[in-house]
Amino acid sequence: MKRSKILGTGSYIPKIVQPNENFSFQRFYTEDQVLIDKPTPEITSKFCEITGIKERRYANEELNTSDMGFLAAQLAIEDSGIDPESIDQIIFAHNFGDVKKHTMQTDVLPALASRVKHLLKIKNPQCVAYDLLFGCPGWVQGLIHANSFFKAETARTALVISGETLSRVLDPFDRDSMIFSDGAGAAILKYEEGDSGVLATNSCSHTLDEAYYLYLGKSNFPESDPRLRYIKMNGRKVYEYALKHVPQAMKDCLDKAGVEIGEIKKVFIHQANEKLDEGVIKRFYRLYDIKDIPEGIMPMSVHELGNSSVATVPTLLDLVLKGKLAGHSIKKGDLILLASVGAGMNINAVCYRV
């Protein structure tokens, strides 16, 4: 039968490394604009203990989100071996568009997908380019979108991209700013006959109480311009929400696929923070009454790359597929699960046979 198959992947990891030590002289304030009266090294040490993040990557000044997406897309196209003119859809998942260095204004005119199509020099007018806003799960949702269009027989090949320059929308006086980073990932999908490909998908949104767990708000710094807005997060609420809902969403996806949990070789979870992801994977296996988590089941890149939002899952997948993440590999026939959670609040999962 026909399935949506990943033919190639690519990612762009920015060159600027920002270790925790670089925040040593930064002053942090609470959301009530009260100075946190603790030595900054103590704050960063606690941060690392909770999140596992030791460093993160920031984009060079001359690169915007669309540029990084283009670079990742080029690598995915090269990896797939397809003719770019055969692409039916270009889907670009992001949250803030292009944000030029030293500015706070987002730029989504034209859409980032259109910018990438322009940079790729694709002439085919039937190649439709559009953006997708779905919080951190945006790239996984892009896969789900493409899979749906394929099943509807309105497209056969898609380029799904994600990218973000969160370093340009951060409040430096907010401790949570240390979580976020920059990056981009991409994949070429094609609908074709075979055993490999997407087996099942699942998506859900919770918005009654959860819609504003992530939002744009004023700086924590008392003397800041109140008209400027930065990415803000109710970290405790996000943590509790993810632990409660993500494992069940993953199980629902796996159950839809009709496969046993023991078949899973790798689980690629959005790289939010180490403790959260470890909690999610433990609760996921507990839903199947399994207490001992299989060794090496969950690759992680958050320690060195931080949380690049929509880019974490495709970047992590690309690293493992290319043999660039020590101790992790996947081969043809392996069953993997992709899952993400983020602003909205949104969750999704994809069960995929390599």
ChimeraX attribute file (.defattr): number of C-alpha atoms within 10 A of each C-alpha:
attribute: neighborCount
match mode: 1-to-1
recipient: residues
	/A:1	8
	/A:2	15
	/A:3	21
	/A:4	28
	/A:5	25
	/A:6	23
	/A:7	20
	/A:8	22
	/A:9	29
	/A:10	29
	/A:11	30
	/A:12	24
	/A:13	21
	/A:14	19
	/A:15	13
	/A:16	13
	/A:17	16
	/A:18	18
	/A:19	16
	/A:20	17
	/A:21	13
	/A:22	12
	/A:23	17
	/A:24	14
	/A:25	10
	/A:26	13
	/A:27	18
	/A:28	25
	/A:29	18
	/A:30	15
	/A:31	18
	/A:32	10
	/A:33	17
	/A:34	12
	/A:35	15
	/A:36	14
	/A:37	10
	/A:38	10
	/A:39	13
	/A:40	18
	/A:41	16
	/A:42	11
	/A:43	18
	/A:44	20
	/A:45	15
	/A:46	12
	/A:47	18
	/A:48	19
	/A:49	13
	/A:50	13
	/A:51	21
	/A:52	21
	/A:53	26
	/A:54	21
	/A:55	20
	/A:56	28
	/A:57	23
	/A:58	23
	/A:59	24
	/A:60	13
	/A:61	10
	/A:62	8
	/A:63	16
	/A:64	21
	/A:65	23
	/A:66	28
	/A:67	19
	/A:68	26
	/A:69	31
	/A:70	29
	/A:71	20
	/A:72	27
	/A:73	30
	/A:74	22
	/A:75	20
	/A:76	27
	/A:77	21
	/A:78	17
	/A:79	15
	/A:80	18
	/A:81	12
	/A:82	16
	/A:83	10
	/A:84	21
	/A:85	14
	/A:86	14
	/A:87	23
	/A:88	20
	/A:89	24
	/A:90	25
	/A:91	27
	/A:92	31
	/A:93	34
	/A:94	29
	/A:95	23
	/A:96	21
	/A:97	24
	/A:98	24
	/A:99	22
	/A:100	17
	/A:101	17
	/A:102	9
	/A:103	9
	/A:104	16
	/A:105	16
	/A:106	14
	/A:107	13
	/A:108	17
	/A:109	10
	/A:110	11
	/A:111	17
	/A:112	30
	/A:113	27
	/A:114	21
	/A:115	20
	/A:116	24
	/A:117	22
	/A:118	13
	/A:119	14
	/A:120	15
	/A:121	11
	/A:122	15
	/A:123	11
	/A:124	13
	/A:125	9
	/A:126	12
	/A:127	21
	/A:128	16
	/A:129	22
	/A:130	17
	/A:131	23
	/A:132	21
	/A:133	19
	/A:134	23
	/A:135	23
	/A:136	31
	/A:137	32
	/A:138	33
	/A:139	33
	/A:140	29
	/A:141	29
	/A:142	24
	/A:143	26
	/A:144	21
	/A:145	15
	/A:146	26
	/A:147	26
	/A:148	15
	/A:149	17
	/A:150	21
	/A:151	14
	/A:152	10
	/A:153	10
	/A:154	12
	/A:155	20
	/A:156	20
	/A:157	27
	/A:158	30
	/A:159	29
	/A:160	31
	/A:161	38
	/A:162	40
	/A:163	37
	/A:164	32
	/A:165	32
	/A:166	24
	/A:167	22
	/A:168	24
	/A:169	23
	/A:170	22
	/A:171	22
	/A:172	19
	/A:173	21
	/A:174	22
	/A:175	21
	/A:176	17
	/A:177	19
	/A:178	26
	/A:179	25
	/A:180	24
	/A:181	28
	/A:182	31
	/A:183	31
	/A:184	34
	/A:185	34
	/A:186	34
	/A:187	31
	/A:188	30
	/A:189	28
	/A:190	26
	/A:191	24
	/A:192	16
	/A:193	12
	/A:194	11
	/A:195	14
	/A:196	20
	/A:197	24
	/A:198	25
	/A:199	20
	/A:200	20
	/A:201	26
	/A:202	19
	/A:203	20
	/A:204	15
	/A:205	16
	/A:206	14
	/A:207	13
	/A:208	8
	/A:209	8
	/A:210	17
	/A:211	14
	/A:212	17
	/A:213	19
	/A:214	19
	/A:215	14
	/A:216	14
	/A:217	16
	/A:218	18
	/A:219	26
	/A:220	23
	/A:221	21
	/A:222	16
	/A:223	8
	/A:224	11
	/A:225	10
	/A:226	12
	/A:227	8
	/A:228	14
	/A:229	17
	/A:230	20
	/A:231	21
	/A:232	22
	/A:233	18
	/A:234	14
	/A:235	12
	/A:236	9
	/A:237	14
	/A:238	20
	/A:239	17
	/A:240	11
	/A:241	17
	/A:242	21
	/A:243	20
	/A:244	15
	/A:245	18
	/A:246	25
	/A:247	23
	/A:248	16
	/A:249	22
	/A:250	27
	/A:251	20
	/A:252	17
	/A:253	24
	/A:254	24
	/A:255	14
	/A:256	14
	/A:257	16
	/A:258	11
	/A:259	14
	/A:260	11
	/A:261	15
	/A:262	11
	/A:263	10
	/A:264	18
	/A:265	19
	/A:266	22
	/A:267	20
	/A:268	23
	/A:269	25
	/A:270	28
	/A:271	28
	/A:272	25
	/A:273	21
	/A:274	20
	/A:275	13
	/A:276	20
	/A:277	22
	/A:278	15
	/A:279	15
	/A:280	22
	/A:281	19
	/A:282	17
	/A:283	21
	/A:284	24
	/A:285	18
	/A:286	14
	/A:287	12
	/A:288	12
	/A:289	9
	/A:290	14
	/A:291	12
	/A:292	9
	/A:293	15
	/A:294	13
	/A:295	8
	/A:296	13
	/A:297	15
	/A:298	17
	/A:299	20
	/A:300	24
	/A:301	22
	/A:302	25
	/A:303	17
	/A:304	16
	/A:305	28
	/A:306	28
	/A:307	27
	/A:308	30
	/A:309	33
	/A:310	34
	/A:311	32
	/A:312	34
	/A:313	29
	/A:314	27
	/A:315	27
	/A:316	24
	/A:317	27
	/A:318	22
	/A:319	20
	/A:320	20
	/A:321	18
	/A:322	13
	/A:323	13
	/A:324	12
	/A:325	16
	/A:326	9
	/A:327	9
	/A:328	16
	/A:329	18
	/A:330	16
	/A:331	10
	/A:332	8
	/A:333	13
	/A:334	15
	/A:335	24
	/A:336	20
	/A:337	23
	/A:338	22
	/A:339	26
	/A:340	30
	/A:341	30
	/A:342	23
	/A:343	25
	/A:344	21
	/A:345	24
	/A:346	24
	/A:347	28
	/A:348	24
	/A:349	30
	/A:350	26
	/A:351	26
	/A:352	24
	/A:353	22
	/A:354	18
